[in-house]
Amino acid sequence: MGLDMYAGKTRKSTVDKTAVPIFYWRKHPDLHGWMFDLAKSRLGINEMRCFNKRPVF
């Protein structure tokens, strides 16, 4: 099982698949946990499975 994550740049008002890729990384569980905590505080996400493919501004 891979833990692939991407960072991209997009306009805040347009959430679509046209994000410009900035960085890609694999198997970094500490960064994944930090991103999940950020999404939890900003978006109110409570479950890890709800964090998949969601933009975090």
C-alpha positions as CSV (number, residue, x, y, z in Angstrom):
1,M,0.0,0.0,0.0
2,G,1.4,3.4,-1.0
3,L,0.8,6.7,0.7
4,D,1.0,9.0,-2.3
5,M,0.3,12.7,-1.8
6,Y,0.3,15.7,-4.0
7,A,0.5,19.5,-3.5
8,G,-0.9,21.7,-6.2
9,K,-1.7,25.3,-6.9
10,T,-5.2,26.4,-7.8
11,R,-7.5,29.4,-7.5
12,K,-9.3,29.3,-4.2
13,S,-12.7,30.0,-5.9
14,T,-12.3,27.1,-8.4
15,V,-12.1,23.6,-7.0
16,D,-11.5,21.4,-10.0
17,K,-8.9,19.1,-11.5
18,T,-6.9,21.8,-13.2
19,A,-4.5,22.4,-10.3
20,V,-0.9,23.0,-11.3
21,P,1.2,20.3,-9.6
22,I,3.9,21.7,-7.3
23,F,5.2,18.6,-5.4
24,Y,4.7,14.9,-5.1
25,W,5.8,12.7,-2.2
26,R,5.5,9.0,-1.0
27,K,5.3,7.4,2.4
28,H,5.5,10.3,4.7
29,P,3.1,9.5,7.5
30,D,4.1,12.4,9.7
31,L,3.3,14.9,6.9
32,H,0.0,13.0,6.2
33,G,-0.9,13.4,9.9
34,W,-0.2,17.1,9.9
35,M,-2.3,17.6,6.7
36,F,-5.1,15.6,8.3
37,D,-5.0,17.8,11.4
38,L,-5.0,20.9,9.2
39,A,-8.1,19.6,7.3
40,K,-9.8,18.7,10.5
41,S,-9.4,22.2,11.9
42,R,-10.3,24.0,8.7
43,L,-12.9,21.8,7.2
44,G,-14.3,19.9,10.2
45,I,-13.4,16.5,8.9
46,N,-13.5,13.8,11.6
47,E,-12.6,10.7,9.7
48,M,-9.4,9.9,7.8
49,R,-11.3,8.4,4.9
50,C,-13.2,11.7,4.4
51,F,-9.8,13.4,3.9
52,N,-9.0,11.6,0.6
53,K,-9.1,13.9,-2.5
54,R,-10.4,16.9,-0.6
55,P,-8.7,20.3,-1.1
56,V,-7.4,22.0,2.0
57,F,-7.0,25.8,1.8
